[in-house]
Amino acid sequence: MFSLMRCNVTRRLIGICTAGILGASTLALSQSNDAAVVQSIDASVSARDENILSYTVTEHYSVFRNHDKVYPAAEMMVKTTYQKDKGKSYAVLSESGSELIRKQVLGRVLESEQTVTQPTNRPTALITSTNYTMHVKGSEIVGGRNCVALSIAPRRSSPYLFQGDLWVDAQDYSIVQLAGTASKAPSVLAGPTQVARQYAAIDGFPMATHATATSTSWLLGQTTIEIDYTGYQIEQRPVQHPAH
């Protein structure tokens, strides 16, 4: 009897040890996979930032109040020029609707983009492991593309960083889509902004095609900004050929 009991105890101990080893191996594999994916995302973001010297794009902004998603309270069409050594600048092509919303909402959005894209500020807003912790959630198909889905969290509080989800292309790890909440409200008078953005590969780089930002303030209530990006013209860094 005692021999049988010792056998049972031994089997249980072996089972516990085996489960522990398998669990540790699975955790190590998961961490290794996370690290490899994050490293590839960093490389993709860095390549985009380094190799796009400038671009122009037409951006159409529509602002909706509260739950109205049909009739915009204000609209604006702008020609955006991005230069790597300067950041973004804007030329307003047309505008209509509430002057208050155009100034208080769209004007501040454009000012914010100008600030964050300046060369000294841009690195602090990039979606890289310097600014975010990232963890792989699994695989998903987004817009017909095989993607890796990740949860991301900012390493510091900033209105230019968000907490939420990120989808990257499973082949080249370029950004396909993001969705989440800004980690810091733009002011004490407004709540955190809910953001979403979709990208498409244009001239080999992920470029925004559509974005949505929803926030609430004491002055305007809930506002939703829809942005459509069209007509990209991109100047790339010339390819350096090795000297013979």
Backbone torsions as a table, in degrees:
resi	resn	phi	psi	omega
1	MET	NA	-47.0	-179.0
2	PHE	-63.8	-35.0	177.8
3	SER	-63.2	-41.4	178.2
4	LEU	-64.5	-40.9	178.7
5	MET	-63.7	-41.6	179.6
6	ARG	-63.3	-37.7	178.4
7	CYS	-62.8	-44.0	179.9
8	ASN	-63.1	-43.4	178.9
9	VAL	-62.8	-42.5	-179.8
10	THR	-61.5	-44.3	179.2
11	ARG	-61.0	-41.4	179.0
12	ARG	-62.6	-42.6	179.9
13	LEU	-63.8	-41.6	178.2
14	ILE	-63.2	-41.7	179.0
15	GLY	-62.2	-43.3	179.6
16	ILE	-63.6	-45.0	-179.4
17	CYS	-64.0	-42.2	179.6
18	THR	-63.2	-44.2	178.5
19	ALA	-61.7	-39.8	179.1
20	GLY	-64.3	-42.4	179.8
21	ILE	-65.6	-44.1	179.0
22	LEU	-63.7	-40.5	178.8
23	GLY	-62.9	-43.4	179.1
24	ALA	-65.2	-38.5	179.2
25	SER	-65.8	-42.2	178.9
26	THR	-63.2	-41.8	179.0
27	LEU	-63.6	-43.7	179.9
28	ALA	-63.9	-40.2	178.3
29	LEU	-64.6	-41.7	178.8
30	SER	-62.5	-44.8	179.3
31	GLN	-64.8	-39.1	178.6
32	SER	-64.7	-41.1	178.6
33	ASN	-65.1	-43.5	176.7
34	ASP	-56.0	-48.2	-176.5
35	ALA	-62.1	-41.6	-179.3
36	ALA	-66.0	-42.5	179.5
37	VAL	-65.5	-45.6	-179.3
38	VAL	-62.2	-41.3	178.0
39	GLN	-61.2	-39.9	179.3
40	SER	-68.9	-37.4	176.4
41	ILE	-63.9	-45.7	177.9
42	ASP	-55.6	-43.6	-178.6
43	ALA	-65.6	-40.1	179.5
44	SER	-65.7	-45.7	-179.8
45	VAL	-64.5	-41.3	-179.9
46	SER	-64.3	-41.8	179.6
47	ALA	-62.0	-40.7	178.1
48	ARG	-64.5	-47.3	-176.9
49	ASP	-64.0	-37.4	-176.5
50	GLU	-79.2	-32.8	-169.3
51	ASN	-99.4	-13.1	173.5
52	ILE	-90.1	111.6	179.8
53	LEU	-83.0	-36.4	179.1
54	SER	-165.4	162.5	170.7
55	TYR	-160.3	160.1	171.1
56	THR	-124.2	150.3	179.6
57	VAL	-156.5	147.9	174.8
58	THR	-94.4	128.1	-178.3
59	GLU	-117.5	128.3	178.3
60	HIS	-110.5	119.9	-178.2
61	TYR	-106.2	131.4	173.4
62	SER	-126.4	130.5	-179.4
63	VAL	-112.8	126.2	179.3
64	PHE	-114.5	142.5	-179.5
65	ARG	-99.9	138.0	175.9
66	ASN	51.8	-123.2	-174.3
67	HIS	-102.7	9.6	178.4
68	ASP	-80.4	115.9	178.4
69	LYS	-113.8	14.1	-176.5
70	VAL	-110.5	-46.4	-174.8
71	TYR	-110.7	107.3	-179.0
72	PRO	-68.4	140.3	176.8
73	ALA	-77.3	-22.5	178.1
74	ALA	-158.5	150.5	177.1
75	GLU	-139.0	153.8	178.0
76	MET	-152.9	137.5	174.5
77	MET	-115.1	126.7	-179.0
78	VAL	-130.6	151.8	171.5
79	LYS	-100.4	115.7	-177.4
80	THR	-100.0	133.4	175.2
81	THR	-119.4	122.6	176.4
82	TYR	-109.4	132.4	173.4
83	GLN	-128.2	129.8	-174.5
84	LYS	-55.5	-36.7	-176.4
85	ASP	-89.9	1.1	-178.0
86	LYS	-132.8	-30.1	-173.8
87	GLY	100.7	-153.4	-176.2
88	LYS	-99.8	148.0	169.9
89	SER	-136.3	159.3	-172.7
90	TYR	-132.9	146.5	169.9
91	ALA	-127.3	120.7	-178.3
92	VAL	-77.0	123.4	-179.9
93	LEU	-91.4	-37.5	177.9
94	SER	-161.7	156.5	177.8
95	GLU	-156.6	151.9	-179.7
96	SER	-156.7	165.9	178.3
97	GLY	90.4	-161.3	-173.7
98	SER	-58.5	122.6	177.4
99	GLU	-66.2	-37.0	178.8
100	LEU	-59.7	-46.2	-179.5
101	ILE	-68.6	-38.5	179.4
102	ARG	-62.2	-38.0	-179.1
103	LYS	-81.4	-48.0	-173.3
104	GLN	-77.9	-27.8	-177.9
105	VAL	-105.2	-64.2	-175.9
106	LEU	-68.5	-38.1	178.1
107	GLY	-59.8	-40.8	-179.8
108	ARG	-71.8	-34.2	176.7
109	VAL	-62.4	-45.7	-179.9
110	LEU	-65.3	-40.9	177.4
111	GLU	-62.5	-40.7	179.3
112	SER	-63.1	-43.1	179.4
113	GLU	-65.3	-38.1	176.6
114	GLN	-62.0	-41.5	-178.4
115	THR	-67.2	-48.8	-173.0
116	VAL	-72.2	-22.5	-179.3
117	THR	-92.2	0.3	173.8
118	GLN	-62.9	145.1	-173.8
119	PRO	-51.9	-36.3	-178.4
120	THR	-75.5	-23.7	-177.3
121	ASN	-98.4	-27.1	-171.6
122	ARG	-55.2	-43.4	-179.3
123	PRO	-59.8	-25.2	-177.4
124	THR	-78.6	-7.7	-177.5
125	ALA	-116.7	-3.0	-179.1
126	LEU	-68.8	150.5	178.3
127	ILE	-85.8	82.6	-179.7
128	THR	-134.7	170.5	-179.6
129	SER	-70.2	-13.8	174.1
130	THR	-68.4	-35.1	-176.6
131	ASN	-102.1	-18.1	-175.0
132	TYR	-136.0	150.8	161.2
133	THR	-92.9	140.3	-175.5
134	MET	-132.8	139.7	178.3
135	HIS	-136.5	129.6	-180.0
136	VAL	-69.2	131.6	178.1
137	LYS	-101.5	-31.5	-178.2
138	GLY	155.1	-161.0	-179.0
139	SER	-112.4	141.5	177.5
140	GLU	-145.6	159.0	172.7
141	ILE	-102.6	122.4	-179.2
142	VAL	-125.5	119.5	-179.8
143	GLY	58.3	33.3	179.8
144	GLY	80.9	4.6	-178.8
145	ARG	-110.2	138.4	174.7
146	ASN	-72.6	123.2	-173.4
147	CYS	-128.9	157.4	168.4
148	VAL	-99.7	127.0	179.0
149	ALA	-97.2	135.9	179.8
150	LEU	-133.4	151.7	167.1
151	SER	-98.0	138.0	-179.2
152	ILE	-131.7	148.5	179.9
153	ALA	-138.7	137.2	-177.9
154	PRO	-69.9	147.7	178.2
155	ARG	-82.8	-8.6	177.6
156	ARG	-154.9	164.0	179.1
157	SER	-82.5	125.3	-179.2
158	SER	-160.0	140.7	176.8
159	PRO	-66.9	-12.2	-178.8
160	TYR	-96.2	-3.2	178.7
161	LEU	-116.7	154.2	-178.0
162	PHE	-137.7	161.6	175.2
163	GLN	-113.4	129.6	-178.4
164	GLY	168.6	-132.2	-174.0
165	ASP	-126.4	149.1	-179.1
166	LEU	-134.3	138.7	175.3
167	TRP	-121.7	130.2	179.2
168	VAL	-124.9	152.3	178.9
169	ASP	-61.3	133.7	-176.0
170	ALA	-71.5	-14.0	-179.4
171	GLN	-94.7	-50.3	-175.6
172	ASP	-114.3	-1.0	176.1
173	TYR	63.7	22.9	173.6
174	SER	-77.2	152.0	-176.9
175	ILE	-70.3	133.4	179.0
176	VAL	-110.0	-39.1	-176.8
177	GLN	-162.0	150.3	173.2
178	LEU	-141.2	153.6	178.2
179	ALA	-157.4	136.4	179.3
180	GLY	172.0	-160.5	-177.2
181	THR	-124.3	133.6	177.2
182	ALA	-57.7	138.4	-175.3
183	SER	-74.1	-12.4	179.3
184	LYS	-145.5	134.1	177.8
185	ALA	-66.9	145.6	-179.1
186	PRO	-64.5	-22.8	177.7
187	SER	-159.0	168.5	179.4
188	VAL	-70.9	-12.2	-177.8
189	LEU	-96.0	0.8	-178.2
190	ALA	-134.2	150.6	177.3
191	GLY	-84.0	170.7	178.6
192	PRO	-58.4	146.1	-177.4
193	THR	-91.7	132.4	173.0
194	GLN	-88.7	126.1	-174.7
195	VAL	-124.8	150.7	173.2
196	ALA	-150.1	143.3	-179.1
197	ARG	-150.0	137.8	176.4
198	GLN	-112.7	147.9	-178.3
199	TYR	-126.3	156.7	172.4
200	ALA	-135.3	152.9	178.1
201	ALA	-78.1	116.7	179.2
202	ILE	-126.8	120.4	-175.8
203	ASP	54.0	32.7	176.4
204	GLY	86.4	4.0	-178.7
205	PHE	-125.1	146.6	175.6
206	PRO	-75.0	120.3	-179.1
207	MET	-125.8	140.6	-178.7
208	ALA	-63.1	136.3	176.4
209	THR	-116.2	-27.9	178.6
210	HIS	-154.2	143.1	178.7
211	ALA	-144.2	151.6	176.9
212	THR	-134.8	136.9	176.6
213	ALA	-137.5	123.9	-179.6
214	THR	-121.1	130.5	179.5
215	SER	-145.3	168.1	179.6
216	THR	-129.6	134.8	177.5
217	SER	-135.3	159.9	-179.5
218	TRP	-67.7	-27.0	-176.4
219	LEU	-81.4	-43.8	-171.3
220	LEU	-113.7	-3.0	-175.1
221	GLY	70.8	-145.5	179.4
222	GLN	-84.2	130.5	175.0
223	THR	-127.4	140.2	176.1
224	THR	-122.8	126.1	178.1
225	ILE	-105.3	125.7	173.8
226	GLU	-107.9	130.8	-178.1
227	ILE	-125.4	129.2	174.5
228	ASP	-116.6	135.1	-176.6
229	TYR	-114.5	126.0	-178.8
230	THR	-140.3	157.4	171.4
231	GLY	71.0	42.7	178.7
232	TYR	-63.7	137.0	168.6
233	GLN	-126.4	112.6	-170.7
234	ILE	-113.1	132.3	172.5
235	GLU	-104.2	120.4	-178.3
236	GLN	-101.1	157.6	174.1
237	ARG	-65.4	132.3	179.3
238	PRO	-59.1	142.7	178.6
239	VAL	-71.6	128.9	179.8
240	GLN	-89.2	115.6	177.9
241	HIS	-91.4	136.3	-179.9
242	PRO	-63.2	140.9	179.3
243	ALA	-71.9	143.7	179.6
244	HIS	-95.3	NA	NA
